[in-house]
Amino acid sequence: MKRIKYFIAATLLVFSLLLKQEEHENQVVSSSYTYKKYVAITFDDGPHKEYTEILLEGLKQRNVKATFFLVGKNIEGNEELVRRMYEEGHSIGNHTYSHIDLKTVNRIKAVEELNKTSELIYKITGIKPRYIRPPFGTVYKEASINDMTVVMWSVDTRDWEGLNADTIVNNVVDNVKDGDIILLHDIFLESVSAAFKIIDKLQQMGFEFVTVEDLIIE
């Protein structure tokens, strides 16, 4: 009888998690409600041959899992960095092949951009990405393409403006809250330096870093 009750409870738990995950399919996500001090730190536009490697090493030292939204054309020649992301437990998402504004192209071109990047990621990791972050934050009129969930952000560090590391850090620390998704870019050295400071400060404040997928499921 105990085994039957355990089996039923386990089945209900798995079913509830699947339902919660399904709720986010084909939606636009920018943060997640959670009663825990969870945040997701995300990096766009990579991989960068030099800076992404520095970033991965720093994340490993801090035992932090991040989410990377990769540009397809930057994957080529940097396959080992992508493999390392996957092997070290980071989440990998799609950021189109050529960093194109999806609102400026038709659906055929949009699908081509996404498929090309997904295939590159699949060849390296054996897994096709389930999440897309549209370049420039412009969402395709049908929101999700190829059944991928669109992931935006709730804390914009504005590192793409060429800000120094301390300013980037302050943009996060002054605004962050539970369930936030933080936007950074690993193609800038200042952003990588800022990321380490952000992680150290938020951990001191009691925050725990999780991948976007774990944040959404939570």
Secondary structure, 3 states (H helix, E strand, C coil): CHHHHHHHHHHHHHHHHHHHHHHCCCCEECECCCCCCEEEEEEECCCCCCHHHHHHHHHHHHCCCCEEEECHHHHCCCHHHHHHHHHCCCEEEECCCCCCCHHHCCHHHHHHHHHHHHHHHHHHHCCCCCEECCHHHCCECCECCCCCEEECCCEECCHHHCCCHHHHHHHHHCCCCCCEEEEEECCCHHHHHHHHHHHHHHHHCCCEECCHHHHHHC
